Amino acid sequence: MALCWGLGYVVATLFFAAVEMSIDTIILSYCQDAEEHQGTAHYAPPLLIETFDEQNEVQRIAQ
């Protein structure tokens, strides 16, 4: 029984590490794209662009 719990923990940890790395890679790619095109990402999906634009507007309002 403890072996199943241990194996489940290891598998879950590896899975979430892979998900975290993929999210980091997507954000890094967006930032690189925006940097190469003077602040506007050209190759990012529209939903990702909308998400980051909404966050920028919240930061502008807070300032």
All heavy atoms as a GROMACS GRO file, in nm:
protein
  495
    1MET      N    1   0.083  -0.120   0.000
    1MET     CA    2   0.000   0.000   0.000
    1MET      C    3   0.087   0.126   0.000
    1MET      O    4   0.060   0.220  -0.074
    1MET     CB    5  -0.092  -0.002   0.123
    1MET     CG    6  -0.189   0.111   0.128
    1MET     SD    7  -0.307   0.094  -0.004
    1MET     CE    8  -0.431   0.202   0.052
    2ALA      N    9   0.190   0.129   0.082
    2ALA     CA   10   0.279   0.245   0.086
    2ALA      C   11   0.354   0.261  -0.046
    2ALA      O   12   0.383   0.374  -0.087
    2ALA     CB   13   0.378   0.231   0.201
    3LEU      N   14   0.381   0.151  -0.112
    3LEU     CA   15   0.449   0.157  -0.241
    3LEU      C   16   0.361   0.227  -0.345
    3LEU      O   17   0.410   0.308  -0.425
    3LEU     CB   18   0.485   0.016  -0.290
    3LEU     CG   19   0.556   0.007  -0.424
    3LEU    CD1   20   0.690   0.079  -0.417
    3LEU    CD2   21   0.573  -0.137  -0.465
    4CYS      N   22   0.231   0.200  -0.343
    4CYS     CA   23   0.138   0.266  -0.435
    4CYS      C   24   0.132   0.416  -0.408
    4CYS      O   25   0.131   0.497  -0.502
    4CYS     CB   26  -0.001   0.205  -0.422
    4CYS     SG   27  -0.014   0.040  -0.488
    5TRP      N   28   0.126   0.454  -0.282
    5TRP     CA   29   0.124   0.596  -0.246
    5TRP      C   30   0.253   0.664  -0.291
    5TRP      O   31   0.250   0.774  -0.345
    5TRP     CB   32   0.108   0.614  -0.095
    5TRP     CG   33  -0.033   0.593  -0.050
    5TRP    CD1   34  -0.085   0.479   0.000
    5TRP    CD2   35  -0.139   0.688  -0.054
    5TRP    NE1   36  -0.218   0.497   0.029
    5TRP    CE2   37  -0.254   0.626  -0.003
    5TRP    CE3   38  -0.148   0.821  -0.095
    5TRP    CZ2   39  -0.375   0.690   0.007
    5TRP    CZ3   40  -0.269   0.884  -0.083
    5TRP    CH2   41  -0.381   0.819  -0.033
    6GLY      N   42   0.365   0.599  -0.266
    6GLY     CA   43   0.494   0.656  -0.306
    6GLY      C   44   0.505   0.671  -0.456
    6GLY      O   45   0.550   0.775  -0.507
    7LEU      N   46   0.465   0.568  -0.530
    7LEU     CA   47   0.469   0.573  -0.675
    7LEU      C   48   0.375   0.681  -0.728
    7LEU      O   49   0.410   0.756  -0.821
    7LEU     CB   50   0.434   0.436  -0.735
    7LEU     CG   51   0.443   0.425  -0.886
    7LEU    CD1   52   0.585   0.453  -0.933
    7LEU    CD2   53   0.397   0.287  -0.930
    8GLY      N   54   0.257   0.692  -0.671
    8GLY     CA   55   0.162   0.795  -0.711
    8GLY      C   56   0.217   0.935  -0.688
    8GLY      O   57   0.199   1.025  -0.771
    9TYR      N   58   0.284   0.952  -0.575
    9TYR     CA   59   0.344   1.082  -0.543
    9TYR      C   60   0.452   1.118  -0.645
    9TYR      O   61   0.459   1.232  -0.692
    9TYR     CB   62   0.401   1.081  -0.401
    9TYR     CG   63   0.471   1.209  -0.365
    9TYR    CD1   64   0.398   1.322  -0.328
    9TYR    CD2   65   0.609   1.219  -0.368
    9TYR    CE1   66   0.460   1.441  -0.297
    9TYR    CE2   67   0.673   1.337  -0.337
    9TYR     CZ   68   0.599   1.448  -0.301
    9TYR     OH   69   0.662   1.565  -0.269
   10VAL      N   70   0.536   1.023  -0.678
   10VAL     CA   71   0.644   1.047  -0.774
   10VAL      C   72   0.588   1.081  -0.911
   10VAL      O   73   0.631   1.176  -0.976
   10VAL     CB   74   0.739   0.925  -0.781
   10VAL    CG1   75   0.835   0.937  -0.898
   10VAL    CG2   76   0.816   0.910  -0.652
   11VAL      N   77   0.489   1.006  -0.956
   11VAL     CA   78   0.428   1.032  -1.086
   11VAL      C   79   0.362   1.170  -1.088
   11VAL      O   80   0.377   1.245  -1.184
   11VAL     CB   81   0.327   0.921  -1.123
   11VAL    CG1   82   0.244   0.959  -1.244
   11VAL    CG2   83   0.399   0.789  -1.147
   12ALA      N   84   0.288   1.204  -0.985
   12ALA     CA   85   0.222   1.334  -0.978
   12ALA      C   86   0.324   1.447  -0.976
   12ALA      O   87   0.306   1.550  -1.042
   12ALA     CB   88   0.132   1.341  -0.856
   13THR      N   89   0.432   1.430  -0.903
   13THR     CA   90   0.536   1.533  -0.895
   13THR      C   91   0.601   1.554  -1.032
   13THR      O   92   0.621   1.668  -1.074
   13THR     CB   93   0.643   1.493  -0.792
   13THR    OG1   94   0.580   1.476  -0.665
   13THR    CG2   95   0.750   1.598  -0.780
   14LEU      N   96   0.631   1.446  -1.101
   14LEU     CA   97   0.691   1.458  -1.234
   14LEU      C   98   0.593   1.522  -1.333
   14LEU      O   99   0.633   1.603  -1.418
   14LEU     CB  100   0.736   1.321  -1.284
   14LEU     CG  101   0.854   1.259  -1.209
   14LEU    CD1  102   0.879   1.118  -1.259
   14LEU    CD2  103   0.978   1.345  -1.224
   15PHE      N  104   0.466   1.486  -1.324
   15PHE     CA  105   0.366   1.543  -1.412
   15PHE      C  106   0.356   1.694  -1.392
   15PHE      O  107   0.357   1.772  -1.488
   15PHE     CB  108   0.230   1.478  -1.390
   15PHE     CG  109   0.119   1.542  -1.466
   15PHE    CD1  110   0.105   1.520  -1.601
   15PHE    CD2  111   0.030   1.628  -1.403
   15PHE    CE1  112   0.002   1.580  -1.674
   15PHE    CE2  113  -0.072   1.689  -1.474
   15PHE     CZ  114  -0.086   1.665  -1.610
   16PHE      N  115   0.345   1.738  -1.268
   16PHE     CA  116   0.332   1.881  -1.242
   16PHE      C  117   0.460   1.957  -1.274
   16PHE      O  118   0.455   2.073  -1.313
   16PHE     CB  119   0.287   1.906  -1.098
   16PHE     CG  120   0.140   1.880  -1.078
   16PHE    CD1  121   0.097   1.777  -0.998
   16PHE    CD2  122   0.046   1.957  -1.143
   16PHE    CE1  123  -0.038   1.752  -0.980
   16PHE    CE2  124  -0.090   1.933  -1.127
   16PHE     CZ  125  -0.132   1.830  -1.046
   17ALA      N  126   0.574   1.893  -1.262
   17ALA     CA  127   0.699   1.958  -1.303
   17ALA      C  128   0.700   1.980  -1.454
   17ALA      O  129   0.744   2.086  -1.502
   17ALA     CB  130   0.818   1.873  -1.261
   18ALA      N  131   0.650   1.884  -1.530
   18ALA     CA  132   0.643   1.899  -1.676
   18ALA      C  133   0.543   2.008  -1.714
   18ALA      O  134   0.570   2.088  -1.806
   18ALA     CB  135   0.604   1.766  -1.740
   19VAL      N  136   0.430   2.015  -1.646
   19VAL     CA  137   0.332   2.120  -1.673
   19VAL      C  138   0.390   2.257  -1.642
   19VAL      O  139   0.374   2.352  -1.720
   19VAL     CB  140   0.202   2.095  -1.593
   19VAL    CG1  141   0.110   2.216  -1.600
   19VAL    CG2  142   0.131   1.971  -1.644
   20GLU      N  143   0.458   2.269  -1.530
   20GLU     CA  144   0.519   2.396  -1.491
   20GLU      C  145   0.623   2.440  -1.594
   20GLU      O  146   0.628   2.557  -1.633
   20GLU     CB  147   0.584   2.383  -1.354
   20GLU     CG  148   0.650   2.510  -1.306
   20GLU     CD  149   0.718   2.493  -1.171
   20GLU    OE1  150   0.722   2.381  -1.117
   20GLU    OE2  151   0.769   2.594  -1.122
   21MET      N  152   0.704   2.346  -1.642
   21MET     CA  153   0.805   2.380  -1.741
   21MET      C  154   0.742   2.423  -1.873
   21MET      O  155   0.790   2.516  -1.938
   21MET     CB  156   0.898   2.262  -1.766
   21MET     CG  157   1.016   2.296  -1.854
   21MET     SD  158   1.128   2.158  -1.879
   21MET     CE  159   1.186   2.130  -1.714
   22SER      N  160   0.632   2.360  -1.911
   22SER     CA  161   0.566   2.399  -2.036
   22SER      C  162   0.505   2.539  -2.024
   22SER      O  163   0.512   2.618  -2.119
   22SER     CB  164   0.461   2.297  -2.076
   22SER     OG  165   0.356   2.293  -1.982
   23ILE      N  166   0.447   2.572  -1.911
   23ILE     CA  167   0.392   2.706  -1.890
   23ILE      C  168   0.503   2.810  -1.893
   23ILE      O  169   0.489   2.915  -1.956
   23ILE     CB  170   0.313   2.712  -1.758
   23ILE    CG1  171   0.186   2.628  -1.769
   23ILE    CG2  172   0.279   2.856  -1.721
   23ILE    CD1  173   0.113   2.609  -1.639
   24ASP      N  174   0.614   2.781  -1.827
   24ASP     CA  175   0.728   2.872  -1.829
   24ASP      C  176   0.779   2.894  -1.971
   24ASP      O  177   0.814   3.006  -2.010
   24ASP     CB  178   0.841   2.820  -1.741
   24ASP     CG  179   0.810   2.827  -1.593
   24ASP    OD1  180   0.714   2.898  -1.556
   24ASP    OD2  181   0.880   2.760  -1.515
   25THR      N  182   0.783   2.787  -2.050
   25THR     CA  183   0.830   2.796  -2.187
   25THR      C  184   0.736   2.882  -2.272
   25THR      O  185   0.782   2.964  -2.353
   25THR     CB  186   0.843   2.656  -2.249
   25THR    OG1  187   0.932   2.578  -2.168
   25THR    CG2  188   0.895   2.662  -2.391
   26ILE      N  189   0.607   2.867  -2.253
   26ILE     CA  190   0.510   2.947  -2.329
   26ILE      C  191   0.525   3.094  -2.295
   26ILE      O  192   0.527   3.181  -2.384
   26ILE     CB  193   0.367   2.898  -2.302
   26ILE    CG1  194   0.347   2.761  -2.365
   26ILE    CG2  195   0.264   2.997  -2.353
   26ILE    CD1  196   0.219   2.691  -2.323
   27ILE      N  197   0.538   3.125  -2.168
   27ILE     CA  198   0.553   3.266  -2.127
   27ILE      C  199   0.685   3.323  -2.177
   27ILE      O  200   0.690   3.437  -2.224
   27ILE     CB  201   0.539   3.278  -1.974
   27ILE    CG1  202   0.396   3.244  -1.933
   27ILE    CG2  203   0.577   3.418  -1.927
   27ILE    CD1  204   0.374   3.235  -1.785
   28LEU      N  205   0.791   3.244  -2.169
   28LEU     CA  206   0.920   3.291  -2.219
   28LEU      C  207   0.916   3.316  -2.370
   28LEU      O  208   0.971   3.415  -2.419
   28LEU     CB  209   1.029   3.189  -2.185
   28LEU     CG  210   1.171   3.225  -2.224
   28LEU    CD1  211   1.215   3.351  -2.149
   28LEU    CD2  212   1.265   3.110  -2.193
   29SER      N  213   0.849   3.229  -2.444
   29SER     CA  214   0.835   3.247  -2.589
   29SER      C  215   0.756   3.373  -2.620
   29SER      O  216   0.790   3.448  -2.713
   29SER     CB  217   0.765   3.126  -2.652
   29SER     OG  218   0.842   3.011  -2.634
   30TYR      N  219   0.650   3.399  -2.544
   30TYR     CA  220   0.571   3.521  -2.563
   30TYR      C  221   0.658   3.645  -2.539
   30TYR      O  222   0.655   3.739  -2.617
   30TYR     CB  223   0.451   3.521  -2.470
   30TYR     CG  224   0.372   3.649  -2.476
   30TYR    CD1  225   0.274   3.666  -2.573
   30TYR    CD2  226   0.396   3.753  -2.387
   30TYR    CE1  227   0.202   3.784  -2.581
   30TYR    CE2  228   0.324   3.870  -2.395
   30TYR     CZ  229   0.227   3.885  -2.491
   30TYR     OH  230   0.157   4.002  -2.499
   31CYS      N  231   0.733   3.642  -2.431
   31CYS     CA  232   0.818   3.757  -2.398
   31CYS      C  233   0.925   3.780  -2.505
   31CYS      O  234   0.952   3.894  -2.542
   31CYS     CB  235   0.884   3.737  -2.262
   31CYS     SG  236   0.768   3.742  -2.125
   32GLN      N  237   0.984   3.673  -2.556
   32GLN     CA  238   1.084   3.685  -2.661
   32GLN      C  239   1.023   3.741  -2.789
   32GLN      O  240   1.080   3.827  -2.854
   32GLN     CB  241   1.148   3.548  -2.689
   32GLN     CG  242   1.259   3.552  -2.791
   32GLN     CD  243   1.382   3.622  -2.741
   32GLN    OE1  244   1.410   3.625  -2.622
   32GLN    NE2  245   1.456   3.683  -2.832
   33ASP      N  246   0.905   3.693  -2.823
   33ASP     CA  247   0.834   3.742  -2.942
   33ASP      C  248   0.802   3.890  -2.927
   33ASP      O  249   0.823   3.969  -3.020
   33ASP     CB  250   0.707   3.660  -2.963
   33ASP     CG  251   0.632   3.696  -3.090
   33ASP    OD1  252   0.696   3.748  -3.185
   33ASP    OD2  253   0.511   3.671  -3.095
   34ALA      N  254   0.753   3.930  -2.811
   34ALA     CA  255   0.720   4.071  -2.788
   34ALA      C  256   0.846   4.158  -2.791
   34ALA      O  257   0.843   4.270  -2.843
   34ALA     CB  258   0.648   4.086  -2.655
   35GLU      N  259   0.955   4.107  -2.739
   35GLU     CA  260   1.079   4.183  -2.738
   35GLU      C  261   1.133   4.204  -2.880
   35GLU      O  262   1.180   4.313  -2.914
   35GLU     CB  263   1.184   4.112  -2.653
   35GLU     CG  264   1.316   4.185  -2.642
   35GLU     CD  265   1.415   4.110  -2.556
   35GLU    OE1  266   1.374   4.057  -2.452
   35GLU    OE2  267   1.532   4.105  -2.595
   36GLU      N  268   1.123   4.102  -2.962
   36GLU     CA  269   1.174   4.111  -3.099
   36GLU      C  270   1.087   4.202  -3.187
   36GLU      O  271   1.134   4.253  -3.288
   36GLU     CB  272   1.183   3.973  -3.162
   36GLU     CG  273   1.294   3.888  -3.106
   36GLU     CD  274   1.301   3.751  -3.167
   36GLU    OE1  275   1.221   3.722  -3.260
   36GLU    OE2  276   1.385   3.673  -3.122
   37HIS      N  277   0.962   4.222  -3.149
   37HIS     CA  278   0.871   4.304  -3.230
   37HIS      C  279   0.828   4.431  -3.156
   37HIS      O  280   0.713   4.474  -3.166
   37HIS     CB  281   0.748   4.221  -3.272
   37HIS     CG  282   0.784   4.107  -3.360
   37HIS    ND1  283   0.793   3.979  -3.314
   37HIS    CD2  284   0.816   4.103  -3.492
   37HIS    CE1  285   0.828   3.900  -3.413
   37HIS    NE2  286   0.843   3.972  -3.522
   38GLN      N  287   0.917   4.490  -3.082
   38GLN     CA  288   0.897   4.618  -3.014
   38GLN      C  289   0.772   4.621  -2.927
   38GLN      O  290   0.693   4.715  -2.932
   38GLN     CB  291   0.894   4.734  -3.114
   38GLN     CG  292   1.026   4.766  -3.178
   38GLN     CD  293   1.063   4.670  -3.290
   38GLN    OE1  294   0.976   4.617  -3.357
   38GLN    NE2  295   1.191   4.648  -3.308
   39GLY      N  296   0.752   4.518  -2.848
   39GLY     CA  297   0.645   4.517  -2.749
   39GLY      C  298   0.514   4.455  -2.793
   39GLY      O  299   0.421   4.447  -2.715
   40THR      N  300   0.504   4.412  -2.917
   40THR     CA  301   0.382   4.350  -2.966
   40THR      C  302   0.415   4.210  -3.018
   40THR      O  303   0.492   4.197  -3.112
   40THR     CB  304   0.320   4.432  -3.081
   40THR    OG1  305   0.298   4.565  -3.035
   40THR    CG2  306   0.188   4.373  -3.125
   41ALA      N  307   0.356   4.110  -2.958
   41ALA     CA  308   0.381   3.972  -3.000
   41ALA      C  309   0.305   3.944  -3.130
   41ALA      O  310   0.186   3.968  -3.138
   41ALA     CB  311   0.339   3.876  -2.891
   42HIS      N  312   0.376   3.896  -3.231
   42HIS     CA  313   0.314   3.868  -3.360
   42HIS      C  314   0.272   3.723  -3.376
   42HIS      O  315   0.177   3.694  -3.449
   42HIS     CB  316   0.410   3.905  -3.474
   42HIS     CG  317   0.424   4.051  -3.495
   42HIS    ND1  318   0.345   4.120  -3.583
   42HIS    CD2  319   0.505   4.142  -3.436
   42HIS    CE1  320   0.379   4.248  -3.580
   42HIS    NE2  321   0.476   4.264  -3.491
   43TYR      N  322   0.342   3.632  -3.313
   43TYR     CA  323   0.318   3.489  -3.336
   43TYR      C  324   0.243   3.421  -3.223
   43TYR      O  325   0.218   3.302  -3.229
   43TYR     CB  326   0.452   3.418  -3.360
   43TYR     CG  327   0.525   3.473  -3.479
   43TYR    CD1  328   0.642   3.548  -3.463
   43TYR    CD2  329   0.477   3.453  -3.607
   43TYR    CE1  330   0.709   3.599  -3.573
   43TYR    CE2  331   0.543   3.505  -3.718
   43TYR     CZ  332   0.658   3.577  -3.699
   43TYR     OH  333   0.723   3.628  -3.807
   44ALA      N  334   0.205   3.495  -3.122
   44ALA     CA  335   0.132   3.437  -3.009
   44ALA      C  336  -0.014   3.417  -3.046
   44ALA      O  337  -0.070   3.493  -3.125
   44ALA     CB  338   0.144   3.528  -2.888
   45PRO      N  339  -0.078   3.317  -2.986
   45PRO     CA  340  -0.222   3.298  -3.010
   45PRO      C  341  -0.302   3.417  -2.955
   45PRO      O  342  -0.262   3.480  -2.856
   45PRO     CB  343  -0.256   3.171  -2.930
   45PRO     CG  344  -0.128   3.109  -2.894
   45PRO     CD  345  -0.023   3.214  -2.901
   46PRO      N  346  -0.414   3.449  -3.017
   46PRO     CA  347  -0.494   3.565  -2.974
   46PRO      C  348  -0.537   3.559  -2.827
   46PRO      O  349  -0.538   3.662  -2.759
   46PRO     CB  350  -0.616   3.562  -3.066
   46PRO     CG  351  -0.573   3.483  -3.185
   46PRO     CD  352  -0.470   3.386  -3.137
   47LEU      N  353  -0.570   3.440  -2.778
   47LEU     CA  354  -0.612   3.430  -2.639
   47LEU      C  355  -0.499   3.466  -2.543
   47LEU      O  356  -0.522   3.533  -2.442
   47LEU     CB  357  -0.662   3.288  -2.610
   47LEU     CG  358  -0.716   3.261  -2.471
   47LEU    CD1  359  -0.836   3.353  -2.442
   47LEU    CD2  360  -0.758   3.116  -2.457
   48LEU      N  361  -0.378   3.427  -2.576
   48LEU     CA  362  -0.263   3.461  -2.492
   48LEU      C  363  -0.237   3.611  -2.496
   48LEU      O  364  -0.209   3.673  -2.392
   48LEU     CB  365  -0.138   3.384  -2.539
   48LEU     CG  366  -0.013   3.398  -2.454
   48LEU    CD1  367  -0.038   3.345  -2.313
   48LEU    CD2  368   0.102   3.325  -2.518
   49ILE      N  369  -0.248   3.671  -2.612
   49ILE     CA  370  -0.229   3.816  -2.624
   49ILE      C  371  -0.335   3.890  -2.542
   49ILE      O  372  -0.304   3.985  -2.471
   49ILE     CB  373  -0.233   3.859  -2.772
   49ILE    CG1  374  -0.112   3.802  -2.846
   49ILE    CG2  375  -0.236   4.010  -2.785
   49ILE    CD1  376  -0.115   3.821  -2.995
   50GLU      N  377  -0.460   3.847  -2.552
   50GLU     CA  378  -0.568   3.910  -2.474
   50GLU      C  379  -0.542   3.898  -2.325
   50GLU      O  380  -0.564   3.994  -2.251
   50GLU     CB  381  -0.701   3.845  -2.507
   50GLU     CG  382  -0.757   3.880  -2.642
   50GLU     CD  383  -0.887   3.807  -2.670
   50GLU    OE1  384  -0.950   3.759  -2.574
   50GLU    OE2  385  -0.923   3.797  -2.788
   51THR      N  386  -0.495   3.784  -2.282
   51THR     CA  387  -0.469   3.762  -2.140
   51THR      C  388  -0.362   3.857  -2.088
   51THR      O  389  -0.379   3.920  -1.984
   51THR     CB  390  -0.427   3.616  -2.114
   51THR    OG1  391  -0.529   3.530  -2.161
   51THR    CG2  392  -0.401   3.591  -1.967
   52PHE      N  393  -0.254   3.869  -2.161
   52PHE     CA  394  -0.147   3.957  -2.116
   52PHE      C  395  -0.187   4.103  -2.129
   52PHE      O  396  -0.145   4.186  -2.048
   52PHE     CB  397  -0.017   3.929  -2.192
   52PHE     CG  398   0.056   3.810  -2.139
   52PHE    CD1  399   0.079   3.700  -2.219
   52PHE    CD2  400   0.099   3.806  -2.008
   52PHE    CE1  401   0.145   3.589  -2.171
   52PHE    CE2  402   0.166   3.696  -1.959
   52PHE     CZ  403   0.189   3.586  -2.041
   53ASP      N  404  -0.267   4.139  -2.229
   53ASP     CA  405  -0.313   4.278  -2.242
   53ASP      C  406  -0.404   4.316  -2.126
   53ASP      O  407  -0.396   4.427  -2.074
   53ASP     CB  408  -0.386   4.298  -2.374
   53ASP     CG  409  -0.290   4.307  -2.491
   53ASP    OD1  410  -0.170   4.330  -2.468
   53ASP    OD2  411  -0.337   4.290  -2.605
   54GLU      N  412  -0.491   4.224  -2.081
   54GLU     CA  413  -0.578   4.253  -1.967
   54GLU      C  414  -0.496   4.274  -1.841
   54GLU      O  415  -0.525   4.362  -1.762
   54GLU     CB  416  -0.677   4.139  -1.946
   54GLU     CG  417  -0.785   4.132  -2.052
   54GLU     CD  418  -0.872   4.009  -2.037
   54GLU    OE1  419  -0.855   3.934  -1.939
   54GLU    OE2  420  -0.957   3.988  -2.124
   55GLN      N  421  -0.391   4.196  -1.822
   55GLN     CA  422  -0.308   4.212  -1.704
   55GLN      C  423  -0.233   4.346  -1.710
   55GLN      O  424  -0.216   4.411  -1.608
   55GLN     CB  425  -0.207   4.097  -1.692
   55GLN     CG  426  -0.272   3.966  -1.653
   55GLN     CD  427  -0.171   3.854  -1.641
   55GLN    OE1  428  -0.055   3.869  -1.674
   55GLN    NE2  429  -0.218   3.740  -1.595
   56ASN      N  430  -0.191   4.388  -1.827
   56ASN     CA  431  -0.122   4.517  -1.840
   56ASN      C  432  -0.216   4.631  -1.806
   56ASN      O  433  -0.175   4.730  -1.746
   56ASN     CB  434  -0.066   4.534  -1.981
   56ASN     CG  435   0.054   4.446  -2.005
   56ASN    OD1  436   0.121   4.403  -1.912
   56ASN    ND2  437   0.082   4.418  -2.132
   57GLU      N  438  -0.342   4.620  -1.844
   57GLU     CA  439  -0.438   4.726  -1.814
   57GLU      C  440  -0.465   4.734  -1.664
   57GLU      O  441  -0.478   4.844  -1.609
   57GLU     CB  442  -0.568   4.704  -1.891
   57GLU     CG  443  -0.550   4.731  -2.039
   57GLU     CD  444  -0.682   4.742  -2.113
   57GLU    OE1  445  -0.782   4.775  -2.048
   57GLU    OE2  446  -0.680   4.720  -2.233
   58VAL      N  447  -0.469   4.620  -1.597
   58VAL     CA  448  -0.487   4.620  -1.452
   58VAL      C  449  -0.368   4.686  -1.386
   58VAL      O  450  -0.383   4.766  -1.292
   58VAL     CB  451  -0.508   4.476  -1.399
   58VAL    CG1  452  -0.501   4.472  -1.248
   58VAL    CG2  453  -0.639   4.419  -1.448
   59GLN      N  454  -0.247   4.661  -1.436
   59GLN     CA  455  -0.128   4.724  -1.379
   59GLN      C  456  -0.129   4.874  -1.405
   59GLN      O  457  -0.088   4.952  -1.320
   59GLN     CB  458  -0.002   4.660  -1.438
   59GLN     CG  459   0.023   4.520  -1.390
   59GLN     CD  460   0.143   4.457  -1.458
   59GLN    OE1  461   0.200   4.514  -1.551
   59GLN    NE2  462   0.181   4.338  -1.413
   60ARG      N  463  -0.177   4.918  -1.523
   60ARG     CA  464  -0.184   5.060  -1.552
   60ARG      C  465  -0.282   5.132  -1.461
   60ARG      O  466  -0.258   5.243  -1.416
   60ARG     CB  467  -0.225   5.082  -1.699
   60ARG     CG  468  -0.115   5.056  -1.795
   60ARG     CD  469  -0.160   5.090  -1.937
   60ARG     NE  470  -0.099   4.991  -2.024
   60ARG     CZ  471  -0.158   4.935  -2.128
   60ARG    NH1  472  -0.280   4.970  -2.161
   60ARG    NH2  473  -0.096   4.848  -2.203
   61ILE      N  474  -0.396   5.069  -1.434
   61ILE     CA  475  -0.496   5.129  -1.346
   61ILE      C  476  -0.442   5.140  -1.204
   61ILE      O  477  -0.464   5.240  -1.136
   61ILE     CB  478  -0.627   5.046  -1.349
   61ILE    CG1  479  -0.692   5.059  -1.486
   61ILE    CG2  480  -0.722   5.091  -1.240
   61ILE    CD1  481  -0.807   4.964  -1.508
   62ALA      N  482  -0.368   5.038  -1.160
   62ALA     CA  483  -0.314   5.038  -1.024
   62ALA      C  484  -0.210   5.147  -1.004
   62ALA      O  485  -0.190   5.198  -0.894
   62ALA     CB  486  -0.254   4.901  -0.991
   63GLN      N  487  -0.143   5.187  -1.112
   63GLN     CA  488  -0.039   5.289  -1.100
   63GLN      C  489  -0.104   5.421  -1.100
   63GLN      O  490  -0.105   5.513  -1.050
   63GLN     CB  491   0.060   5.281  -1.215
   63GLN     CG  492   0.142   5.156  -1.213
   63GLN     CD  493   0.233   5.148  -1.334
   63GLN    OE1  494   0.227   5.228  -1.426
   63GLN    NE2  495   0.317   5.047  -1.336
   0.00000   0.00000   0.00000
